[in-house]
Amino acid sequence: MSDTRIFTALKTGLSMVIFTYRGDLISVTPGIFGYATYQRLNKVTIGFPLEVQALYVGGKKYGIGVSLFGNINTVNSFYGITLYQQFGRLKG
């Protein structure tokens, strides 16, 4: 009998996304270590987060997985990938 198992998950929901943008230049501090100060502009929108996970467990103490995630919204949608390992007593 084999201990190999594959688990999958799909996660979704609603999110509130707050973006901060750089606006007009307010002031500049002179000198070598000077810096510029800008107006801060915020934009708020509703997002649709989505995550898909897959985990491969090859035994009782080790698993390797991948997670694809993103947030779809009207201002600045984003996405990414995570590769991960799990150690310990894994139950399934």
PDB file of N, CA, C and O in Angstrom:
ATOM      1  N   MET A   1       0.833  -1.177   0.000  1.00  0.00           N
ATOM      2  CA  MET A   1       0.000   0.000   0.000  1.00  0.00           C
ATOM      3  C   MET A   1       0.886   1.251   0.000  1.00  0.00           C
ATOM      4  O   MET A   1       1.860   1.314   0.751  1.00  0.00           O
ATOM      5  N   SER A   2       0.564   2.236  -0.825  1.00  0.00           N
ATOM      6  CA  SER A   2       1.356   3.452  -0.983  1.00  0.00           C
ATOM      7  C   SER A   2       0.826   4.556  -0.066  1.00  0.00           C
ATOM      8  O   SER A   2      -0.378   4.670   0.166  1.00  0.00           O
ATOM      9  N   ASP A   3       1.756   5.363   0.447  1.00  0.00           N
ATOM     10  CA  ASP A   3       1.386   6.503   1.289  1.00  0.00           C
ATOM     11  C   ASP A   3       1.301   7.797   0.481  1.00  0.00           C
ATOM     12  O   ASP A   3       1.145   8.864   1.074  1.00  0.00           O
ATOM     13  N   THR A   4       1.395   7.742  -0.839  1.00  0.00           N
ATOM     14  CA  THR A   4       1.375   8.932  -1.682  1.00  0.00           C
ATOM     15  C   THR A   4      -0.040   9.493  -1.780  1.00  0.00           C
ATOM     16  O   THR A   4      -0.987   8.776  -2.104  1.00  0.00           O
ATOM     17  N   ARG A   5      -0.164  10.788  -1.494  1.00  0.00           N
ATOM     18  CA  ARG A   5      -1.459  11.463  -1.573  1.00  0.00           C
ATOM     19  C   ARG A   5      -1.278  12.831  -2.224  1.00  0.00           C
ATOM     20  O   ARG A   5      -0.238  13.470  -2.064  1.00  0.00           O
ATOM     21  N   ILE A   6      -2.291  13.272  -2.952  1.00  0.00           N
ATOM     22  CA  ILE A   6      -2.297  14.605  -3.542  1.00  0.00           C
ATOM     23  C   ILE A   6      -3.549  15.327  -3.043  1.00  0.00           C
ATOM     24  O   ILE A   6      -4.662  14.810  -3.142  1.00  0.00           O
ATOM     25  N   PHE A   7      -3.346  16.522  -2.510  1.00  0.00           N
ATOM     26  CA  PHE A   7      -4.450  17.330  -2.000  1.00  0.00           C
ATOM     27  C   PHE A   7      -4.534  18.612  -2.814  1.00  0.00           C
ATOM     28  O   PHE A   7      -3.506  19.174  -3.190  1.00  0.00           O
ATOM     29  N   THR A   8      -5.742  19.077  -3.090  1.00  0.00           N
ATOM     30  CA  THR A   8      -5.942  20.322  -3.819  1.00  0.00           C
ATOM     31  C   THR A   8      -6.942  21.193  -3.071  1.00  0.00           C
ATOM     32  O   THR A   8      -7.770  20.695  -2.309  1.00  0.00           O
ATOM     33  N   ALA A   9      -6.852  22.500  -3.300  1.00  0.00           N
ATOM     34  CA  ALA A   9      -7.778  23.443  -2.672  1.00  0.00           C
ATOM     35  C   ALA A   9      -7.972  24.640  -3.589  1.00  0.00           C
ATOM     36  O   ALA A   9      -7.051  25.058  -4.291  1.00  0.00           O
ATOM     37  N   LEU A  10      -9.174  25.181  -3.572  1.00  0.00           N
ATOM     38  CA  LEU A  10      -9.515  26.402  -4.289  1.00  0.00           C
ATOM     39  C   LEU A  10     -10.130  27.367  -3.277  1.00  0.00           C
ATOM     40  O   LEU A  10     -11.100  27.029  -2.598  1.00  0.00           O
ATOM     41  N   LYS A  11      -9.565  28.561  -3.180  1.00  0.00           N
ATOM     42  CA  LYS A  11     -10.035  29.545  -2.205  1.00  0.00           C
ATOM     43  C   LYS A  11     -10.381  30.834  -2.931  1.00  0.00           C
ATOM     44  O   LYS A  11      -9.679  31.233  -3.860  1.00  0.00           O
ATOM     45  N   THR A  12     -11.458  31.485  -2.515  1.00  0.00           N
ATOM     46  CA  THR A  12     -11.867  32.739  -3.126  1.00  0.00           C
ATOM     47  C   THR A  12     -12.675  33.557  -2.133  1.00  0.00           C
ATOM     48  O   THR A  12     -13.012  33.064  -1.056  1.00  0.00           O
ATOM     49  N   GLY A  13     -12.985  34.781  -2.473  1.00  0.00           N
ATOM     50  CA  GLY A  13     -13.760  35.647  -1.595  1.00  0.00           C
ATOM     51  C   GLY A  13     -13.830  37.050  -2.159  1.00  0.00           C
ATOM     52  O   GLY A  13     -13.676  37.252  -3.363  1.00  0.00           O
ATOM     53  N   LEU A  14     -14.065  38.027  -1.280  1.00  0.00           N
ATOM     54  CA  LEU A  14     -14.049  39.440  -1.630  1.00  0.00           C
ATOM     55  C   LEU A  14     -13.024  40.139  -0.753  1.00  0.00           C
ATOM     56  O   LEU A  14     -12.792  39.734   0.386  1.00  0.00           O
ATOM     57  N   SER A  15     -12.410  41.193  -1.286  1.00  0.00           N
ATOM     58  CA  SER A  15     -11.423  41.929  -0.506  1.00  0.00           C
ATOM     59  C   SER A  15     -11.576  43.423  -0.740  1.00  0.00           C
ATOM     60  O   SER A  15     -12.094  43.855  -1.770  1.00  0.00           O
ATOM     61  N   MET A  16     -11.118  44.202   0.228  1.00  0.00           N
ATOM     62  CA  MET A  16     -11.017  45.646   0.063  1.00  0.00           C
ATOM     63  C   MET A  16      -9.544  45.946  -0.173  1.00  0.00           C
ATOM     64  O   MET A  16      -8.698  45.593   0.648  1.00  0.00           O
ATOM     65  N   VAL A  17      -9.237  46.591  -1.285  1.00  0.00           N
ATOM     66  CA  VAL A  17      -7.860  46.873  -1.661  1.00  0.00           C
ATOM     67  C   VAL A  17      -7.634  48.376  -1.560  1.00  0.00           C
ATOM     68  O   VAL A  17      -8.396  49.162  -2.125  1.00  0.00           O
ATOM     69  N   ILE A  18      -6.575  48.779  -0.833  1.00  0.00           N
ATOM     70  CA  ILE A  18      -6.235  50.188  -0.678  1.00  0.00           C
ATOM     71  C   ILE A  18      -4.866  50.417  -1.318  1.00  0.00           C
ATOM     72  O   ILE A  18      -3.876  49.807  -0.915  1.00  0.00           O
ATOM     73  N   PHE A  19      -4.818  51.289  -2.305  1.00  0.00           N
ATOM     74  CA  PHE A  19      -3.573  51.632  -2.983  1.00  0.00           C
ATOM     75  C   PHE A  19      -3.174  53.052  -2.594  1.00  0.00           C
ATOM     76  O   PHE A  19      -4.022  53.940  -2.513  1.00  0.00           O
ATOM     77  N   THR A  20      -1.891  53.260  -2.355  1.00  0.00           N
ATOM     78  CA  THR A  20      -1.363  54.586  -2.065  1.00  0.00           C
ATOM     79  C   THR A  20      -0.461  54.998  -3.225  1.00  0.00           C
ATOM     80  O   THR A  20       0.482  54.291  -3.582  1.00  0.00           O
ATOM     81  N   TYR A  21      -0.771  56.150  -3.801  1.00  0.00           N
ATOM     82  CA  TYR A  21      -0.018  56.672  -4.934  1.00  0.00           C
ATOM     83  C   TYR A  21       0.760  57.910  -4.523  1.00  0.00           C
ATOM     84  O   TYR A  21       0.421  58.577  -3.546  1.00  0.00           O
ATOM     85  N   ARG A  22       1.811  58.209  -5.284  1.00  0.00           N
ATOM     86  CA  ARG A  22       2.580  59.426  -5.074  1.00  0.00           C
ATOM     87  C   ARG A  22       1.956  60.539  -5.898  1.00  0.00           C
ATOM     88  O   ARG A  22       1.788  60.393  -7.109  1.00  0.00           O
ATOM     89  N   GLY A  23       1.612  61.645  -5.260  1.00  0.00           N
ATOM     90  CA  GLY A  23       0.999  62.780  -5.941  1.00  0.00           C
ATOM     91  C   GLY A  23       2.025  63.839  -6.275  1.00  0.00           C
ATOM     92  O   GLY A  23       3.148  63.525  -6.669  1.00  0.00           O
ATOM     93  N   ASP A  24       1.643  65.089  -6.121  1.00  0.00           N
ATOM     94  CA  ASP A  24       2.504  66.221  -6.450  1.00  0.00           C
ATOM     95  C   ASP A  24       3.652  66.361  -5.453  1.00  0.00           C
ATOM     96  O   ASP A  24       3.544  65.954  -4.296  1.00  0.00           O
ATOM     97  N   LEU A  25       4.743  66.940  -5.922  1.00  0.00           N
ATOM     98  CA  LEU A  25       5.910  67.217  -5.083  1.00  0.00           C
ATOM     99  C   LEU A  25       5.560  68.328  -4.105  1.00  0.00           C
ATOM    100  O   LEU A  25       5.085  69.390  -4.506  1.00  0.00           O
ATOM    101  N   ILE A  26       5.801  68.077  -2.800  1.00  0.00           N
ATOM    102  CA  ILE A  26       5.503  69.071  -1.774  1.00  0.00           C
ATOM    103  C   ILE A  26       6.758  69.866  -1.420  1.00  0.00           C
ATOM    104  O   ILE A  26       6.735  71.096  -1.398  1.00  0.00           O
ATOM    105  N   SER A  27       7.860  69.152  -1.142  1.00  0.00           N
ATOM    106  CA  SER A  27       9.102  69.849  -0.778  1.00  0.00           C
ATOM    107  C   SER A  27      10.302  68.954  -1.047  1.00  0.00           C
ATOM    108  O   SER A  27      10.178  67.737  -1.186  1.00  0.00           O
ATOM    109  N   VAL A  28      11.479  69.598  -1.118  1.00  0.00           N
ATOM    110  CA  VAL A  28      12.745  68.884  -1.298  1.00  0.00           C
ATOM    111  C   VAL A  28      13.706  69.376  -0.233  1.00  0.00           C
ATOM    112  O   VAL A  28      13.897  70.582  -0.078  1.00  0.00           O
ATOM    113  N   THR A  29      14.314  68.454   0.501  1.00  0.00           N
ATOM    114  CA  THR A  29      15.315  68.796   1.502  1.00  0.00           C
ATOM    115  C   THR A  29      16.672  68.824   0.812  1.00  0.00           C
ATOM    116  O   THR A  29      17.068  67.823   0.216  1.00  0.00           O
ATOM    117  N   PRO A  30      17.401  69.941   0.875  1.00  0.00           N
ATOM    118  CA  PRO A  30      18.684  70.041   0.167  1.00  0.00           C
ATOM    119  C   PRO A  30      19.779  69.244   0.863  1.00  0.00           C
ATOM    120  O   PRO A  30      19.637  68.837   2.016  1.00  0.00           O
ATOM    121  N   GLY A  31      20.869  69.031   0.143  1.00  0.00           N
ATOM    122  CA  GLY A  31      22.046  68.373   0.698  1.00  0.00           C
ATOM    123  C   GLY A  31      22.239  66.973   0.139  1.00  0.00           C
ATOM    124  O   GLY A  31      21.418  66.469  -0.627  1.00  0.00           O
ATOM    125  N   ILE A  32      23.350  66.356   0.544  1.00  0.00           N
ATOM    126  CA  ILE A  32      23.696  65.011   0.067  1.00  0.00           C
ATOM    127  C   ILE A  32      22.653  63.990   0.482  1.00  0.00           C
ATOM    128  O   ILE A  32      22.305  63.100  -0.293  1.00  0.00           O
ATOM    129  N   PHE A  33      22.158  64.116   1.701  1.00  0.00           N
ATOM    130  CA  PHE A  33      21.162  63.166   2.211  1.00  0.00           C
ATOM    131  C   PHE A  33      19.743  63.724   2.137  1.00  0.00           C
ATOM    132  O   PHE A  33      18.864  63.304   2.889  1.00  0.00           O
ATOM    133  N   GLY A  34      19.529  64.659   1.238  1.00  0.00           N
ATOM    134  CA  GLY A  34      18.225  65.263   1.080  1.00  0.00           C
ATOM    135  C   GLY A  34      17.208  64.277   0.510  1.00  0.00           C
ATOM    136  O   GLY A  34      17.561  63.252  -0.072  1.00  0.00           O
ATOM    137  N   TYR A  35      15.980  64.609   0.692  1.00  0.00           N
ATOM    138  CA  TYR A  35      14.911  63.741   0.190  1.00  0.00           C
ATOM    139  C   TYR A  35      13.728  64.597  -0.261  1.00  0.00           C
ATOM    140  O   TYR A  35      13.598  65.763   0.111  1.00  0.00           O
ATOM    141  N   ALA A  36      12.896  63.997  -1.051  1.00  0.00           N
ATOM    142  CA  ALA A  36      11.710  64.687  -1.559  1.00  0.00           C
ATOM    143  C   ALA A  36      10.480  64.177  -0.832  1.00  0.00           C
ATOM    144  O   ALA A  36      10.377  62.988  -0.530  1.00  0.00           O
ATOM    145  N   THR A  37       9.554  65.070  -0.553  1.00  0.00           N
ATOM    146  CA  THR A  37       8.291  64.718   0.075  1.00  0.00           C
ATOM    147  C   THR A  37       7.179  64.922  -0.950  1.00  0.00           C
ATOM    148  O   THR A  37       7.088  65.974  -1.582  1.00  0.00           O
ATOM    149  N   TYR A  38       6.344  63.914  -1.103  1.00  0.00           N
ATOM    150  CA  TYR A  38       5.262  63.950  -2.078  1.00  0.00           C
ATOM    151  C   TYR A  38       3.915  63.833  -1.379  1.00  0.00           C
ATOM    152  O   TYR A  38       3.814  63.310  -0.269  1.00  0.00           O
ATOM    153  N   GLN A  39       2.894  64.324  -2.045  1.00  0.00           N
ATOM    154  CA  GLN A  39       1.524  64.164  -1.581  1.00  0.00           C
ATOM    155  C   GLN A  39       1.141  62.688  -1.671  1.00  0.00           C
ATOM    156  O   GLN A  39       1.500  62.017  -2.638  1.00  0.00           O
ATOM    157  N   ARG A  40       0.418  62.177  -0.678  1.00  0.00           N
ATOM    158  CA  ARG A  40      -0.035  60.777  -0.690  1.00  0.00           C
ATOM    159  C   ARG A  40      -1.493  60.730  -1.124  1.00  0.00           C
ATOM    160  O   ARG A  40      -2.352  61.383  -0.531  1.00  0.00           O
ATOM    161  N   LEU A  41      -1.761  59.952  -2.162  1.00  0.00           N
ATOM    162  CA  LEU A  41      -3.120  59.780  -2.673  1.00  0.00           C
ATOM    163  C   LEU A  41      -3.547  58.343  -2.474  1.00  0.00           C
ATOM    164  O   LEU A  41      -2.790  57.425  -2.790  1.00  0.00           O
ATOM    165  N   ASN A  42      -4.744  58.128  -1.958  1.00  0.00           N
ATOM    166  CA  ASN A  42      -5.260  56.776  -1.727  1.00  0.00           C
ATOM    167  C   ASN A  42      -6.420  56.483  -2.667  1.00  0.00           C
ATOM    168  O   ASN A  42      -7.209  57.368  -2.998  1.00  0.00           O
ATOM    169  N   LYS A  43      -6.509  55.240  -3.088  1.00  0.00           N
ATOM    170  CA  LYS A  43      -7.635  54.775  -3.904  1.00  0.00           C
ATOM    171  C   LYS A  43      -8.097  53.460  -3.285  1.00  0.00           C
ATOM    172  O   LYS A  43      -7.276  52.586  -3.005  1.00  0.00           O
ATOM    173  N   VAL A  44      -9.388  53.314  -3.070  1.00  0.00           N
ATOM    174  CA  VAL A  44      -9.971  52.119  -2.465  1.00  0.00           C
ATOM    175  C   VAL A  44     -10.868  51.446  -3.499  1.00  0.00           C
ATOM    176  O   VAL A  44     -11.645  52.113  -4.182  1.00  0.00           O
ATOM    177  N   THR A  45     -10.758  50.124  -3.613  1.00  0.00           N
ATOM    178  CA  THR A  45     -11.602  49.371  -4.534  1.00  0.00           C
ATOM    179  C   THR A  45     -11.902  47.999  -3.943  1.00  0.00           C
ATOM    180  O   THR A  45     -11.291  47.594  -2.954  1.00  0.00           O
ATOM    181  N   ILE A  46     -12.825  47.303  -4.539  1.00  0.00           N
ATOM    182  CA  ILE A  46     -13.167  45.935  -4.142  1.00  0.00           C
ATOM    183  C   ILE A  46     -12.403  44.980  -5.055  1.00  0.00           C
ATOM    184  O   ILE A  46     -12.325  45.194  -6.265  1.00  0.00           O
ATOM    185  N   GLY A  47     -11.842  43.929  -4.470  1.00  0.00           N
ATOM    186  CA  GLY A  47     -11.089  42.938  -5.234  1.00  0.00           C
ATOM    187  C   GLY A  47     -11.705  41.555  -5.115  1.00  0.00           C
ATOM    188  O   GLY A  47     -12.567  41.298  -4.274  1.00  0.00           O
ATOM    189  N   PHE A  48     -11.236  40.680  -5.979  1.00  0.00           N
ATOM    190  CA  PHE A  48     -11.677  39.286  -6.016  1.00  0.00           C
ATOM    191  C   PHE A  48     -10.442  38.395  -5.858  1.00  0.00           C
ATOM    192  O   PHE A  48      -9.816  38.033  -6.854  1.00  0.00           O
ATOM    193  N   PRO A  49     -10.075  38.030  -4.598  1.00  0.00           N
ATOM    194  CA  PRO A  49      -8.904  37.187  -4.395  1.00  0.00           C
ATOM    195  C   PRO A  49      -9.181  35.735  -4.808  1.00  0.00           C
ATOM    196  O   PRO A  49     -10.292  35.230  -4.645  1.00  0.00           O
ATOM    197  N   LEU A  50      -8.164  35.091  -5.335  1.00  0.00           N
ATOM    198  CA  LEU A  50      -8.291  33.711  -5.801  1.00  0.00           C
ATOM    199  C   LEU A  50      -6.988  32.983  -5.505  1.00  0.00           C
ATOM    200  O   LEU A  50      -5.908  33.516  -5.757  1.00  0.00           O
ATOM    201  N   GLU A  51      -7.083  31.762  -4.970  1.00  0.00           N
ATOM    202  CA  GLU A  51      -5.898  30.948  -4.696  1.00  0.00           C
ATOM    203  C   GLU A  51      -6.193  29.491  -5.032  1.00  0.00           C
ATOM    204  O   GLU A  51      -7.250  28.963  -4.689  1.00  0.00           O
ATOM    205  N   VAL A  52      -5.243  28.852  -5.706  1.00  0.00           N
ATOM    206  CA  VAL A  52      -5.326  27.430  -6.039  1.00  0.00           C
ATOM    207  C   VAL A  52      -4.083  26.767  -5.449  1.00  0.00           C
ATOM    208  O   VAL A  52      -2.963  27.212  -5.702  1.00  0.00           O
ATOM    209  N   GLN A  53      -4.274  25.707  -4.667  1.00  0.00           N
ATOM    210  CA  GLN A  53      -3.162  25.001  -4.035  1.00  0.00           C
ATOM    211  C   GLN A  53      -3.171  23.532  -4.427  1.00  0.00           C
ATOM    212  O   GLN A  53      -4.224  22.928  -4.628  1.00  0.00           O
ATOM    213  N   ALA A  54      -1.975  22.975  -4.530  1.00  0.00           N
ATOM    214  CA  ALA A  54      -1.810  21.536  -4.733  1.00  0.00           C
ATOM    215  C   ALA A  54      -0.655  21.078  -3.841  1.00  0.00           C
ATOM    216  O   ALA A  54       0.408  21.699  -3.831  1.00  0.00           O
ATOM    217  N   LEU A  55      -0.863  19.998  -3.097  1.00  0.00           N
ATOM    218  CA  LEU A  55       0.136  19.462  -2.180  1.00  0.00           C
ATOM    219  C   LEU A  55       0.331  17.987  -2.482  1.00  0.00           C
ATOM    220  O   LEU A  55      -0.635  17.227  -2.552  1.00  0.00           O
ATOM    221  N   TYR A  56       1.580  17.583  -2.661  1.00  0.00           N
ATOM    222  CA  TYR A  56       1.945  16.187  -2.874  1.00  0.00           C
ATOM    223  C   TYR A  56       2.616  15.684  -1.603  1.00  0.00           C
ATOM    224  O   TYR A  56       3.652  16.207  -1.193  1.00  0.00           O
ATOM    225  N   VAL A  57       2.030  14.676  -0.987  1.00  0.00           N
ATOM    226  CA  VAL A  57       2.588  14.072   0.224  1.00  0.00           C
ATOM    227  C   VAL A  57       3.102  12.697  -0.144  1.00  0.00           C
ATOM    228  O   VAL A  57       2.326  11.811  -0.499  1.00  0.00           O
ATOM    229  N   GLY A  58       4.417  12.518  -0.060  1.00  0.00           N
ATOM    230  CA  GLY A  58       5.027  11.246  -0.429  1.00  0.00           C
ATOM    231  C   GLY A  58       5.573  10.536   0.792  1.00  0.00           C
ATOM    232  O   GLY A  58       6.790  10.383   0.904  1.00  0.00           O
ATOM    233  N   GLY A  59       4.757  10.109   1.684  1.00  0.00           N
ATOM    234  CA  GLY A  59       5.174   9.470   2.922  1.00  0.00           C
ATOM    235  C   GLY A  59       4.424  10.084   4.085  1.00  0.00           C
ATOM    236  O   GLY A  59       3.397  10.733   3.890  1.00  0.00           O
ATOM    237  N   LYS A  60       4.928   9.884   5.298  1.00  0.00           N
ATOM    238  CA  LYS A  60       4.235  10.390   6.481  1.00  0.00           C
ATOM    239  C   LYS A  60       4.851  11.669   7.041  1.00  0.00           C
ATOM    240  O   LYS A  60       4.261  12.304   7.915  1.00  0.00           O
ATOM    241  N   LYS A  61       6.036  12.059   6.546  1.00  0.00           N
ATOM    242  CA  LYS A  61       6.731  13.182   7.163  1.00  0.00           C
ATOM    243  C   LYS A  61       7.138  14.288   6.210  1.00  0.00           C
ATOM    244  O   LYS A  61       7.776  15.246   6.648  1.00  0.00           O
ATOM    245  N   TYR A  62       6.801  14.207   4.923  1.00  0.00           N
ATOM    246  CA  TYR A  62       7.263  15.215   3.979  1.00  0.00           C
ATOM    247  C   TYR A  62       6.217  15.470   2.899  1.00  0.00           C
ATOM    248  O   TYR A  62       5.575  14.546   2.399  1.00  0.00           O
ATOM    249  N   GLY A  63       6.064  16.746   2.554  1.00  0.00           N
ATOM    250  CA  GLY A  63       5.169  17.129   1.466  1.00  0.00           C
ATOM    251  C   GLY A  63       5.736  18.325   0.727  1.00  0.00           C
ATOM    252  O   GLY A  63       6.466  19.124   1.312  1.00  0.00           O
ATOM    253  N   ILE A  64       5.414  18.458  -0.538  1.00  0.00           N
ATOM    254  CA  ILE A  64       5.851  19.598  -1.351  1.00  0.00           C
ATOM    255  C   ILE A  64       4.629  20.110  -2.103  1.00  0.00           C
ATOM    256  O   ILE A  64       3.819  19.324  -2.595  1.00  0.00           O
ATOM    257  N   GLY A  65       4.502  21.424  -2.188  1.00  0.00           N
ATOM    258  CA  GLY A  65       3.306  21.975  -2.800  1.00  0.00           C
ATOM    259  C   GLY A  65       3.568  23.231  -3.592  1.00  0.00           C
ATOM    260  O   GLY A  65       4.663  23.794  -3.573  1.00  0.00           O
ATOM    261  N   VAL A  66       2.538  23.653  -4.285  1.00  0.00           N
ATOM    262  CA  VAL A  66       2.566  24.886  -5.064  1.00  0.00           C
ATOM    263  C   VAL A  66       1.252  25.623  -4.833  1.00  0.00           C
ATOM    264  O   VAL A  66       0.194  25.006  -4.712  1.00  0.00           O
ATOM    265  N   SER A  67       1.334  26.936  -4.774  1.00  0.00           N
ATOM    266  CA  SER A  67       0.156  27.767  -4.588  1.00  0.00           C
ATOM    267  C   SER A  67       0.204  28.897  -5.618  1.00  0.00           C
ATOM    268  O   SER A  67       1.194  29.626  -5.700  1.00  0.00           O
ATOM    269  N   LEU A  68      -0.854  29.039  -6.392  1.00  0.00           N
ATOM    270  CA  LEU A  68      -1.006  30.146  -7.338  1.00  0.00           C
ATOM    271  C   LEU A  68      -2.046  31.087  -6.752  1.00  0.00           C
ATOM    272  O   LEU A  68      -3.129  30.648  -6.365  1.00  0.00           O
ATOM    273  N   PHE A  69      -1.731  32.378  -6.681  1.00  0.00           N
ATOM    274  CA  PHE A  69      -2.644  33.316  -6.048  1.00  0.00           C
ATOM    275  C   PHE A  69      -2.719  34.612  -6.840  1.00  0.00           C
ATOM    276  O   PHE A  69      -1.835  34.919  -7.640  1.00  0.00           O
ATOM    277  N   GLY A  70      -3.772  35.355  -6.611  1.00  0.00           N
ATOM    278  CA  GLY A  70      -3.921  36.645  -7.264  1.00  0.00           C
ATOM    279  C   GLY A  70      -5.084  37.414  -6.683  1.00  0.00           C
ATOM    280  O   GLY A  70      -5.866  36.889  -5.891  1.00  0.00           O
ATOM    281  N   ASN A  71      -5.186  38.669  -7.089  1.00  0.00           N
ATOM    282  CA  ASN A  71      -6.294  39.523  -6.697  1.00  0.00           C
ATOM    283  C   ASN A  71      -6.694  40.339  -7.916  1.00  0.00           C
ATOM    284  O   ASN A  71      -5.912  41.152  -8.410  1.00  0.00           O
ATOM    285  N   ILE A  72      -7.897  40.125  -8.394  1.00  0.00           N
ATOM    286  CA  ILE A  72      -8.411  40.823  -9.566  1.00  0.00           C
ATOM    287  C   ILE A  72      -9.211  42.025  -9.078  1.00  0.00           C
ATOM    288  O   ILE A  72     -10.171  41.872  -8.323  1.00  0.00           O
ATOM    289  N   ASN A  73      -8.812  43.226  -9.511  1.00  0.00           N
ATOM    290  CA  ASN A  73      -9.512  44.444  -9.121  1.00  0.00           C
ATOM    291  C   ASN A  73      -9.368  45.485 -10.219  1.00  0.00           C
ATOM    292  O   ASN A  73      -8.649  45.269 -11.194  1.00  0.00           O
ATOM    293  N   THR A  74     -10.045  46.607 -10.065  1.00  0.00           N
ATOM    294  CA  THR A  74     -10.073  47.621 -11.121  1.00  0.00           C
ATOM    295  C   THR A  74      -8.882  48.566 -11.107  1.00  0.00           C
ATOM    296  O   THR A  74      -8.691  49.310 -12.069  1.00  0.00           O
ATOM    297  N   VAL A  75      -8.066  48.563 -10.042  1.00  0.00           N
ATOM    298  CA  VAL A  75      -6.960  49.507  -9.937  1.00  0.00           C
ATOM    299  C   VAL A  75      -5.635  48.877 -10.348  1.00  0.00           C
ATOM    300  O   VAL A  75      -4.944  49.412 -11.216  1.00  0.00           O
ATOM    301  N   ASN A  76      -5.273  47.762  -9.746  1.00  0.00           N
ATOM    302  CA  ASN A  76      -3.974  47.152 -10.011  1.00  0.00           C
ATOM    303  C   ASN A  76      -4.020  45.672  -9.623  1.00  0.00           C
ATOM    304  O   ASN A  76      -3.635  45.315  -8.510  1.00  0.00           O
ATOM    305  N   SER A  77      -4.478  44.826 -10.511  1.00  0.00           N
ATOM    306  CA  SER A  77      -4.529  43.387 -10.235  1.00  0.00           C
ATOM    307  C   SER A  77      -3.115  42.838 -10.106  1.00  0.00           C
ATOM    308  O   SER A  77      -2.185  43.349 -10.729  1.00  0.00           O
ATOM    309  N   PHE A  78      -2.957  41.788  -9.292  1.00  0.00           N
ATOM    310  CA  PHE A  78      -1.647  41.164  -9.141  1.00  0.00           C
ATOM    311  C   PHE A  78      -1.805  39.661  -8.996  1.00  0.00           C
ATOM    312  O   PHE A  78      -2.895  39.160  -8.718  1.00  0.00           O
ATOM    313  N   TYR A  79      -0.704  38.949  -9.187  1.00  0.00           N
ATOM    314  CA  TYR A  79      -0.693  37.491  -9.075  1.00  0.00           C
ATOM    315  C   TYR A  79       0.696  37.036  -8.665  1.00  0.00           C
ATOM    316  O   TYR A  79       1.651  37.810  -8.725  1.00  0.00           O
ATOM    317  N   GLY A  80       0.810  35.767  -8.244  1.00  0.00           N
ATOM    318  CA  GLY A  80       2.097  35.227  -7.843  1.00  0.00           C
ATOM    319  C   GLY A  80       2.034  33.724  -7.685  1.00  0.00           C
ATOM    320  O   GLY A  80       0.988  33.096  -7.852  1.00  0.00           O
ATOM    321  N   ILE A  81       3.187  33.169  -7.358  1.00  0.00           N
ATOM    322  CA  ILE A  81       3.303  31.723  -7.152  1.00  0.00           C
ATOM    323  C   ILE A  81       4.170  31.486  -5.918  1.00  0.00           C
ATOM    324  O   ILE A  81       5.141  32.206  -5.683  1.00  0.00           O
ATOM    325  N   THR A  82       3.815  30.479  -5.140  1.00  0.00           N
ATOM    326  CA  THR A  82       4.584  30.085  -3.965  1.00  0.00           C
ATOM    327  C   THR A  82       4.861  28.589  -4.054  1.00  0.00           C
ATOM    328  O   THR A  82       3.949  27.793  -4.277  1.00  0.00           O
ATOM    329  N   LEU A  83       6.114  28.219  -3.878  1.00  0.00           N
ATOM    330  CA  LEU A  83       6.494  26.809  -3.746  1.00  0.00           C
ATOM    331  C   LEU A  83       6.822  26.580  -2.284  1.00  0.00           C
ATOM    332  O   LEU A  83       7.531  27.384  -1.678  1.00  0.00           O
ATOM    333  N   TYR A  84       6.318  25.497  -1.706  1.00  0.00           N
ATOM    334  CA  TYR A  84       6.540  25.277  -0.282  1.00  0.00           C
ATOM    335  C   TYR A  84       6.759  23.802   0.028  1.00  0.00           C
ATOM    336  O   TYR A  84       6.404  22.916  -0.751  1.00  0.00           O
ATOM    337  N   GLN A  85       7.361  23.570   1.203  1.00  0.00           N
ATOM    338  CA  GLN A  85       7.604  22.228   1.725  1.00  0.00           C
ATOM    339  C   GLN A  85       6.949  22.113   3.089  1.00  0.00           C
ATOM    340  O   GLN A  85       6.864  23.090   3.833  1.00  0.00           O
ATOM    341  N   GLN A  86       6.490  20.921   3.410  1.00  0.00           N
ATOM    342  CA  GLN A  86       5.925  20.657   4.728  1.00  0.00           C
ATOM    343  C   GLN A  86       6.661  19.488   5.341  1.00  0.00           C
ATOM    344  O   GLN A  86       6.902  18.470   4.692  1.00  0.00           O
ATOM    345  N   PHE A  87       7.017  19.656   6.621  1.00  0.00           N
ATOM    346  CA  PHE A  87       7.708  18.603   7.362  1.00  0.00           C
ATOM    347  C   PHE A  87       6.930  18.271   8.612  1.00  0.00           C
ATOM    348  O   PHE A  87       6.179  19.104   9.120  1.00  0.00           O
ATOM    349  N   GLY A  88       7.101  17.078   9.107  1.00  0.00           N
ATOM    350  CA  GLY A  88       6.447  16.685  10.351  1.00  0.00           C
ATOM    351  C   GLY A  88       5.496  15.527  10.126  1.00  0.00           C
ATOM    352  O   GLY A  88       5.553  14.848   9.100  1.00  0.00           O
ATOM    353  N   ARG A  89       4.632  15.311  11.083  1.00  0.00           N
ATOM    354  CA  ARG A  89       3.650  14.242  10.990  1.00  0.00           C
ATOM    355  C   ARG A  89       2.460  14.745  10.181  1.00  0.00           C
ATOM    356  O   ARG A  89       1.631  15.493  10.699  1.00  0.00           O
ATOM    357  N   LEU A  90       2.371  14.347   8.936  1.00  0.00           N
ATOM    358  CA  LEU A  90       1.317  14.797   8.037  1.00  0.00           C
ATOM    359  C   LEU A  90       0.192  13.782   8.009  1.00  0.00           C
ATOM    360  O   LEU A  90       0.423  12.594   7.784  1.00  0.00           O
ATOM    361  N   LYS A  91      -1.014  14.243   8.235  1.00  0.00           N
ATOM    362  CA  LYS A  91      -2.180  13.363   8.217  1.00  0.00           C
ATOM    363  C   LYS A  91      -3.029  13.665   7.009  1.00  0.00           C
ATOM    364  O   LYS A  91      -3.070  14.805   6.547  1.00  0.00           O
ATOM    365  N   GLY A  92      -3.698  12.673   6.498  1.00  0.00           N
ATOM    366  CA  GLY A  92      -4.526  12.929   5.321  1.00  0.00           C
ATOM    367  C   GLY A  92      -5.755  12.077   5.278  1.00  0.00           C
ATOM    368  O   GLY A  92      -6.548  12.184   4.343  1.00  0.00           O
TER     369      GLY A  92
END
